[in-house]
Amino acid sequence: MSFDRRIYNFAAGPATLPDEVLEQARDELLNWQGLGTSVMEISHRSKEFMAVYEKTLADLRELMAIPSDYEILLLQGGGIGQNAAIPMNLMPLASKPKADFVVTGIWSEKSVKEAQKYGEAHIAASSQAQGFRSIPDQSTWTLSQDAAYVHICANETIGGVEFAKFP
């Protein structure tokens, strides 16, 4: 690549890619696998797209040891989009739209705000008083009997709080 120095990004989110990956993407951008078109332009119904899709699922399943009886969903929208999709789809399953939240940082706070649009967002536990630097002891959680689900943010990337194991 023709520049003086390479910048390395270690932030949460988009990360630095190896030069070889970027060079291959550049080389194939206008003519992917000799098709005369970009991979971004092929039909999502084409055999070429389906081959990419199937390989992506197989590689992800192998890399993350995902059992064959688990489905893999490839969704756009990132975490913000899921903050809406989860309560929108799960809260109506309860007799009264309600979900419990263990709030450990900014992302779980955003999840609470989004859930409030669809029903009651009950704060079962929060580490806000400690500056979101810890996970409340599970024995202190006040879970509801009638909640559709319990929400935790497994990895609060902004504050660095992460569940070592799922409760």
N, C-alpha and C positions, 0 to 999 in steps of 0.2 A: 504494500500500500504506500502511497506517496504522500507522507506527511512526516514531520520531524519527531513527533512523540505520540505514544498511544496513551489515552486516558483510560484508567481502570475505575469502574463504578462498583463499589461494594455496598451500595444502599439497598434497602429492601425494595423490590420491584424489578424493573428491567436491569439486567446485569450485562457485564462485558462478555462478548462472545469471542471465541478464538478467531484469529485472522482467517484461517482456512474456511470456516463456516461463512464468514462475511464474503469472502472471495467467491465461494461457490454460489451463494445467493446472488451476488452481483452478476456473475457469469451466466446464470440461468434466468435472470429476471425477465429478459425479453424473449428467450427461447428455451423454455423449460423442457428438458429431456428430448430436445429435437422436435418438439410439437409445433414450433413456429408461433407460440403464444406463451404468455406468462402463466405460471401456476395460479396466479391470482385471478386469471380470466377464464379458466376452464370451468365447465359446467359441473355443478355439484352432483349431477346425475351421471357424469361420464365415468367410464371404466378407469381412467387415469386418476380421477378424484377418489373414487372408491378404493383404489389401490393405496393411495396416500392415507386415507382414513383408516383402513384396516391395518396398515403397518403402524400407524400412530397408536391405535388401540393395543396391538400386540406388543409393541415396544414399551408402552406405559405399563401394561399388565406385568411384563417381565421385570422391568426396572423397579417397580414398587411392590412386586409379589402380590398382585391383586388376584384373589381366587376367581375361578371361572364362574362361580355362582353369584358374583357381584357384577352389576352393570357399571359402565363408565359413561358419564355424561360430559360431553365437551360443550361448555356453555360460554357465551360471550357475556360481557358486562362486568366481569370481575366481582370483587367482594361487594361493591356498592349495589350491583344488580341483584346479588343473592340476598342482600339485606331486605329487599322488597319481595323477592320470590318466595322466600321461606315463610314469613308470616302470612302472606297472601294465600299460600297453598295449605299451610298446616293449621293455622289458627281456626279456620272454620270447622275443623274436625272435632273440636271440643264442643261440649254442650253450650258453653258460653265462651266466645273467642278470647282465649287467654294463653299467655306463655310466661314461663319463668326465665329470669335472666341472672347470670352471675357476671357482674360487670367488673372487668379487670383492666379497662383502658378505653382508649378513644374508639376502637372498632366496635367493642361491645356497646358503648354508649350510642353509637350510630345505629346499631341494630335495635336497641330499645326504642329510639325515636321513630324508626321506620315501622316497628311493630305496633306502636301506638295508633297508627293510621287504621289498623285492622281489628283492634281489640285492646284488651288490657295487657300491659307489659309489666308484670310483677317483678320487682327487684328482689330476688331471693337472697342475694349476697352482693357486696360491693367492697372493693378495696380503695375507693376514692379517698377516704379519710387518710389513708397511708400513701397518697400520691400515686396510686396505681403502680406500686412497686412489688406487689405480691398477689397471691391467690388466696382468698379467704378460706380458712379451714373448712372442709366439707361438713363438719359437725355443726357449723354455724349457719348453714344454708337453710332458709325457710321455704321449702318447696311446697307448691300448691298441689292438692289432690286432683284438682280439675283442670290443670294446665294441659294444653295440647302437646307441648314439648318443653324441654329445658335447653336454653341456649347458653353455650360457652364459646368464647373465642379462643381457640386452641393456641394461637400465637399472635399476641398483640405486638405487631412488628414495630410500631412507633415507640412504645414504652419498653419493649424488650421482655414482657411477661409472657411466659410460655408454660402450658401444662406439660409436665414431664410424662404423665400418663393420663388417659381419659378416666374420669370418675365413674 
